[in-house]
Structures are given as structure tokens and as C-alpha cells.
Amino acid sequence: MVASQGQPPRWFHYCFLVFAAAFLYLELFVLPATPIAGTDHDQSLYLHNAMRMFDGQMIYRDFFQFTPPGTELVYLALFKLFGVRAWIPNATLVVLGLSLTWLCVFISRKVLSGLAAYLPGLLFLILAFHPVLDGSHHWFSILAVTAATALLIEERNPTRVAGAGALCALASFFTQPRGVLAVVGLALFLWWEHRKKPPGGGSLLRSEAVLAGVFTAVTAVLNLYFVWAVGLKRFLWSIVVFGVKYYPAESQLNSLRVYMASVPTVAHWRHGPEPGWVFIHALLPLVYLIFFARCWREFQKRPEQPWDRLMLVNLMGFFLFVGVAPAPVYWRLCVVSPPGLIIFAWFLGSHGKLQVLARQMLWLGTVVAMVGFALHQQTRWRAYLNAPTGRAAFFEPGDYQRYRWLASHTHPSEPFFDCSGQAYFLLGLRSPAVVSFLSGTDYMRPDQVRNLIESLERHRVTPVLWCTDLDLGGIRLDDHLGPLRDYLRTHYHVAEAPENSVQILERNGGTTAK
């Protein structure tokens, strides 16, 4: 069986991509062209870092970061092209979502036929991308790994293997372990495929050497400038040592404890868990293990199946899951789910009545859900703010009140500190310290706390956005924020409390030093 045969006509392919692009645009912009604020989460930190680099600061030296600089460089390039504009993060998410959807379809068409080849793309949009509208390093690295899979899906000649190695290196330029684990998955696949070849059917050692050599060389080239600029010791501490020693201290996000710890619920009728949350947790990693078992049992019996292509997708998906297994929070599972969605669609690809019915129900349910989400996004309550970086729409009254107050009490580029790291980009503000947010755990180092206090004093910073949950300090032995709390109680007062979880603090009788 050649999976790429029996596909829908070309016009359907283009209409599908237009539908996907329209859904993404309506999720991220209010018509006609106002970006929706509050969808960026960690993306705000990377945007702020890119703004600091835009001002001439050096990552790792002038401000702290624990991931490679790939994400900051993407946003820095966009800022240099278009200026610091409010629409950039939302437009980036549209491009990321559409690119990943296209790659899902491209790979699926090599292992599935008919409309079934488009089902993984639909499921990806509604079940994986929609809950994680956050243009941080995760989506960029997954895009590179998925592109490497697409490059090798049809054949594995030296040129394609080299290209896949380069793409995996690019993935590691965004997320350290992701490209490394992808290379491990590719190397294991090349070994598996080589076992089936007749003698003289190709050199495994040569293929593995090309993959590892290109990956190593491209990784070195991509990081060389930053190693030279900040020094090897500081560079390795930032992207290696910190991740090993202190990253897991943020146990609410970065440990095994997060698995199924936060269950999003449906907003109506009995408040059950969201279907997407249930589906993603049921899918990963079970779908990969079931495929291994089925391949072992049916490999010889069903030679018409594209087992090599399926094994490539399955191994890549499995090792992507391994990369997030130490901290399997829901949104990380969503990020690494594309290969699992393709394998799941293959399981439904037969012509049995139950499989056909399941595919039809998934198609209908997904399309209806996407239309419903888009309509809801365009018709719900909103308020608009003319921020320094551009006009933005807010859906949450508390967020709108907080940003409106800050916009009226600050000026672009002035020193400001936000405990969550969210407000810098839209308001055009800068953290005066090496850190841009706070954590009441060992994740926040004592020297960083001292630097923040010194920076607040030196720049006479006002206002400060304070997260009230950080006042629960002292219950953890690794909480280093005590001196900062004492400093804020002495030098600041509460000026505004737009939400229970946030307070806006103003300096007592002082102004911000420019």
C-alpha cells in the first residue's frame, strides 16, 4: 500500500490549511486585527528577554536565562524587522500553529490515505495547540523535530540524514534535551531499519556518523558566539547546571508531582474534566507502547503497511515523551503529542465499521468545536487598551484593570518589576535586575534576590507588581525571598489590588530613576 495514493484533491488540501489558518487567527486576534492579550504565559518572558537584547544587553551576562537563546533570537529578529509591536507574539503563534498542522498532514499522508490523513492535523489544532497558546521555546523545538521527521519519512539517504541532524541541533537551540533525545530516537530507528536490509544494503555506521557529526557540528556553531561572549563557565551554568540542580525545585511545574495534578474542568454541566485533558493523558505514552506491541505481532503478517515510516514516527514520539516525562504537566504533554496523534489516526485507519464511525465522529466533533471556539472568542466580553506597543484586547476584567493602571503610571523603557514576568512586553517596560520574575523556591538563587533588591534601590523603582501567593514564604526551607519581602514592606505600600492574587506596590515618596 502506498499511503500517499487515494488522497483528496489538491483544492481540499488548500481549503483545509485555509480553515486551519482562519481558526488560529480568530483564536488570537479580534477582528479585524487586534491582538488578544493574556495568551502568552511564558512567551512574555522570552519577549522581554528579546527586548533587552534589542536594547543591547547580552543574554546570560546581563540577565538570567536557563534555555538556549534560539527563542530570543527569533523575537529579536522580528523586532528588528517590524519594531516592538503587540501583534508579533500572536502572529508568531499563528505561523507556528499552521506550520505544525501542515507538517502533521504531510507526515500523515505518507502513512494514511483519504480524509484520515487530515485527522491528526485537526486533532492537533483543537487538542494540543489550542490549550497551549504560548510561543515559548517548546513549540519552536517541536517544529524543528517534526520537520526532521518529515524530512526522513520517505527515504534515509545521507543528505536527508544530515538535514535531520541539523534540524535536531536547531531543536536543541530552543530546548536543550529535545534535540538530543530526537537524535537518540533517529539513531535507534536507523539501527532498526538497517537490521531489515540485505547485506550491502547500506552502512549503518556511516549513517549514524553523519547524524551525530552534523548534530554536534551545528550545535557548536549555533552556540559558539554566546560561549565566546559570556564565557564557557557562565554559559554551561545557565543552560546545564541550573537545569540539573535548581530547575526541579519549582515542583508545581517541574517534577513528577504535576502529573494529573491540575484537572481543567468544563465550565458547565457537572463540571467534569475537559475532554482534551482526558484524551491527551489517555493517549501518551500508551499509544506508543501499543504500537510497539502491534508492530512486533503483525510486522510479518501485514507487509502492505508502511512499518518503517510508522516506526520512525512512533520512535520520535516516544522519545519526545521521554523528554517531558520527568515533569509531565498537561501542557507539556500537549506540546509533544503530534506523533502520538498520527499513530492514533493510523489505528483508526482500517475500514471496520467502528473505526469509520470513530473517524466520522472525531471529524464532526473537532470541526464543530473549532467553529464554536472561534465564535466564542469573537463574541465574548472584551476591553481594549492602547498600550505603548500597540492596541490589544483583554477578555478578563482583572487583567484589563491591572494593565490600564500600569499604563497610566509608567512610561516605556523605564525600570519596573513584575513578579510574574507578564507585563513587560505589552507596556514596553524593563526589569532592572538580572531576573524578570520570582519563585519562592530554590529555583530563585540567593544572589539573584540580592541583585533584585540592589536594583530596586539603585533605580528607585516604582511600581512593583507583587504576587500575593509569594507571601506564603517560610513554609519551604529553600525559599530565599525573605530579604526581598522585608525590603518591600519597608520601602513600598499597596497602591492598587485589582485581583486577590496581585498587588501593585508603589515606592514610599519616591520616583523611578531613569
N, C-alpha and C positions, 0 to 999 in steps of 0.2 A: 504494500500500500504506500503511495506517495501522498503524504498528508496535504501537501500544498495544492493538489488537484481537487476539483469539486468545490472550489471556493466561490463565494458570492461575487457578482460582477463588480468591476472597479468602482462604479458610482456608489455602491453600497459602502465600500471601504472609505471613500472620502466623506460620505454623509455621516458615517459613524464617528470619524475624527472631528467633524464639524459639531456634531452633537456633544461630544466629549468636551471640546473647547468651550462651547456655549455654557455647559453645566459648570465648568471651572470658573468661567468669567462671572457668571451670575452668583456663584458662591463667594467671590472675593471682591466684587465691585457692585455698588448700587448704580443702576442705570441713570444716566448714560455712562459715566466714567469716574465715579467717586470711589476710591479705595475704602474698604471696610477695615476699621481699626480693631485691634484686640484679637487678631487671628494668629499673631506671630510668636508668642511664647519665647522659646529660646532664640528664635530668629532675631529678636530685638537686641540680644547681647552681641550677636555677630554683626548686626548692622552698626551698633555703637562702636565696636572694635574697628570696623571699616572706616567709620567717620574719624576715629582717632588716627588711623593710618593716613586718611585723606588730609589730616592736619599736619602730617609729618612725623607722627610717633611711630615707634618700632614695636611690633608685637613681641612678647616675651621679655623685652627690656623695659619699656615704658608702661606696659600694662600686662596683667596676667592673662594667660590662656593655656588650656591643657590639651587642646586638639591642634593638629597641624593647620597651617594658615590658608588652606585652599578656599574655605568658605569666605573668609575675609577678603581674599584677593578677588573673588567673583564680584562681591558687592563693591569693592574699591574700584574695579574696572567700570562697573555700571555708574558709580558716582562720577568718575572722571568723564564718562561719555555724556551723561544726562544731568549731572548735578545731584545733590542730595534731595530726592523727591519722594513724597509719601507713597506714590504708586509703585515704586520699584519693588518692594518685597512682595506685593500681591501679584504683580506681573510676573515676577520670577517664579512664584508658585504655579501660576497658570502654565508657564513653559515647562516646569518640572513635571507637573501632573500629566500634561499632554505628551511629553516625551516618553515618560514611563508607560503610559497607556499604549502608545504606538509600539514600543518595544515588546510589551506583553502580547499584543496582537501579532507582531512579526514572528516572535518565537512560537506562539500558539499555532500559527498557520503552518509551521513545519512539522507539527505532531498531531494536529486536528484538522478536520475538514468541515466545510459548511459553516453555518452560523455558530457552531460550537467553538470555533476558533476566536470568536469575538467575546465570548462569555467571560474569560479571565480579565479582559480589559474593563468590562462593565463592573465586575465584582471588585476589581482593584479600586476603581474610582469611588464606589459607594461604601465599601467595607474597610479599605485600607487608607486611601488618601483623604477622603472626606473627614475622618476623625482626627487627622494629623496635619492640619493646615499650618505647617511650621517649617519654613525654609531654612532649617539649620543644616549642619553637616551631614545628617543622616540621609536625607533624600539625595543629596549630591553624590554621596558614595554609593548608594544603591543604584543610582542611574549609571554610574561607571561600571559596576559589577554586572548589571543587566545587559549593558552594551557589550561587555566581554562575552557573555553567554550567547548573545545574538550573533556575534562575530564567528563563534565556533560551532554554531548549531548545525550547519550543513557539512562543513569539512574542517579538517585539522591539519592544514599544511603549515610549514614553518613560518610563513608570513603571517598567517592568521594567529598562530600561537604567540608570535612576538607581539602582535597587536593586542591580544588578550592580556599578555603580561604587562604591557604599557597601561592598559585601562585599569588593571588591578592596582598598579602603582598609583594611578590617579585617584582611585578609590581610597587608598591609604593616605593620600594627601589631604583628604577630608576627614576620614575616620580611621585612626591608626590600625586597629586589628582587622577591619573589614576587608581590605585588600589582601592582607596576609592570609586570612582564612580562605578567601576566594582562590588564591593561588594554590593552597593546600587541596581544595576541592578539585581544581583543574588538574593538578598533578595526579591525584588519585584516579580521576576519570581517564586520563591518558594511559595510566597503567592498566586500568580495567579494559579499555578498548584494545590496547596492544596485545593483551592475552588472547584475544579472539582472532588476531591476524595470523596468516600463514608465515612460516619462516621467510625472512627477507621482505616482510611487508612494511618495513619502516623501522627506524631506530628510536626506541623509547628513550634511550639516554640522550640522544640529540634533542628530541622534543622537550624533555624535562630541562635540559641545559638552556635551551632557548627561552623557555618560560621563566626560569629562575634568574637567568642572566639579565634579560630585559627588565624584569620587575625590579631587580636590585639596582640596575643602572639608572632607570628612570626615577626611582625613588630617591637616589642620591642626587641626581640633577635637580629635581624639584625642590629639595630641602637645602641644597648647598648654600644658597645665598643667605638664608636665615641662620644657618650654623655659623657662617662667616661673620654675620652682623652682630649676633648676640653671644657667640662662643658656644662650643660644643657642650660644656658642662651645664649652662643655663638651659640650652635647648633640650637636652636629654632630661633634665629635671622636670621641665614643664610638660613634655609630652609622653614621658615614660615613667619616671619616678613618682610624680604626683598621682598619676593614674593607678599605679600599683599600691601605693601606701595610703593615700588620703581620699581618693575618689569614692571608695566603698563606704566611707564614713557617713555620707548622705544616704542613710539606709532607707529612707522613704522613697527613694528613686533608684538607688544604685546597689541593690542587694537582692538576694532571693526572696526576701520578705515581701517584695512588691507583687509577687505572682498572685493574681486574682484578689489582691488586697483592696482594690478600689473598683467597685462594680457600678458603671454608669447605668442609670435606670431610665425606662421610658417615661416621658413626662405626663402620661395619662393612663388610665385604666389599670389599676392594680400595681402600677409602678414596678413592673418586672424588669429584669436586666435587658439592655439593648440587644437586639438580635445580632448585630455586628460583633459585639463583645463575646457573645456565646459562640458564634461561628469561628472567629479567629482563634479563640482558645481551644476549640474542638479540633481545628484544622492542624495547628502546629504543636508539636512536631509529628503528630500521629500520621498525617498523610505521607510523610517521607518514609516512615517505618513500614507502613502498609505497602508502599510501592516496592521497597527492597524485597519484602516477602513475596510479592506477586511476581516480580521480575525473576527471582530465583526459582519460582514454581513454574512459570509459563514461558520462560525465555526460549526454550527449545520447541514448545508446543505451538507457539504463535509467532512464527518468523516474520509475518507480514507487519508486525508492529515495529515502529521506529525506536527500538530499545536503546540504541546508542544516544539518540537525541534526548530521549526521556531520562536516561541515566545522567546525562550532563545537567539537565535542568534540576533533577532531584538532588544530585550531589551539591550543586551550588546552593540550592535552597536549604539543605541540611546544614551546611557549614555557615550559611548566613544566620541560621537559628542558633548554632553553637556560639556565635559571636555575641548574641544578646542573652543567652541562657543564664549567665551569672546575675543578670538584673532584668528579668523578663516582664517588665511593665507592659501594659496593654498597648500603648502607642509604639513601643519598640517592636512588638510582635507584628503590628500593622506594617511597619516600615519594611520588615524582611519577608513579608508574605507573598510577593509576586510569584516566585517559583512554585510555592505551595498551591496557589490559585490555579496555575496552569496544570499541575498534576491532578488537582481535584477535578478540573474540567475534563481531563482525559479519562478519569474513572467514570464520568458520566457520558462518555463519548460513544458508547455502544448503542445499538438500535433497539434495545429492550424497551418495553412499554414504560417501566418505571423510570428508566434513565431519560427517555424522551419527555415524559411528564415533568421530571425534575428540572430538566433544562428549560422547558417552556415556562414553568413557574418562576424559576430564577430570572429568566429574561424579563418576564412581565413585572415581577416584583421589583427588580432593580430599576427598570425604566420608570415605573410609577414613583418609586422612592426618589429618584433623581429629579424628576419634574416637581414632585412635592417639596423637596428641599429647596430647589431654586425659587419656586413661587413664594415659599415661606420667607426666604431671605430677602426677597424684593418687596414684600408687603408688610413686614413686621415694623414695630415702632423703631424710630431712629432719630438721632440728633446729629447735626453737622457742626464741625469745628474747623475754622480756618487757621490751621496750625502753621508754624514757620516753614515746614517742609511741604505744605500743601493742604488742600481741603480733604477731610476724612469724615467718614460716617461712623457713629457709635450706636451699638444696639443695647448696651447696658447703661442705665441712668447713672449708676455709681461711677463707672469709668468716665463717662462724659463730664460729670461734675468735677471729678479729680483733675482731668486734663484741662478743663476750662479754667479752673482756679490756677493751676500751674502756669498755663499760657499767659494769664494776666499778671502773674507775679515774677516771671522770669524773662530773660532775653536770650536769643540764640547764642550758642557757644560759651555761655557763662558756666562756671563750675556749679555742679548740682549733684546730689547723691540720691539714688533710688534703691532701697533695699532689695527690690525685686528685679531691677535692671530693665524694666519695661518701658519707661517713659522717655528715655534719652532721645531715641531716633525721631519720633514724630515732632517733638518740641525743639529739636536741634541743640540739645544740651550735652554736656560732657561731664563725666566723673573726673574729679581732680586726683583720685587715688589710683593705685595700680589695680584695684578691683572695682567691679561695677555693680555687684550685688552682695548679699550677705547670707551666711549659713551659720546656724548655731551648733555646728559640729566641727570635728577635726578637719573637715573639708576647707574651713576658713582658718588659715595659719595665723599664729600669734603675730608674726612680723607684718602680715597684711593688715591686721587690726590696728597695729601701731601706726602703720603708714596712713591708714584712713583717718585716724584721729589727728595726726600731724597735718594732713592735707586739709581737713575741715577747718583747723585752726589757722593755718597759713593763708588760706584763701577766704577765710571768714564766710564760709558757705552758708547760704540760706536761700531757699528752704531745703529741708531734707524729708524725703518720703520714707516713713518708718512702717514696717510690717509688725503689727501688734503681737503676732504669734512668736516673735523673737523675744518678747518679754517673759516667756516661759523658761528662760535660761536658768541654769543651775541644776536642772534635773539630769543633765548629762555631764559627765566628767570631762568630756572633750569640747565643751563649749568655751570659746575664748573671747566672747563678746562682752564680758563684764566691764572692762575698762571703757569700752565704747558706750555702753548704757550709762555708766556714771558720767561720762563727758556730756552726753546728750541731755541728761537730767539737769546738769549744772548750767549748760550754755544755751538750751533751747526750750521752747514752750509749744504746746499744741495750738496751732492756728486754725486747723480745719480737720474734720474727721468725716469724710464723705462716705466711708464704709466702716463697718465694725472691724475689719481686718487691716485697715490702713489709717494712718495718721499723717498729716502734713505738719512738720515741725518748722518753726521759724527761730532764727537766732535772736537771742535777747538783745535788743537795742543795737544790732549790728547790720552791716550791709556786706554784700558779696564783694570780695576783692577781685578786680579784673586782672 
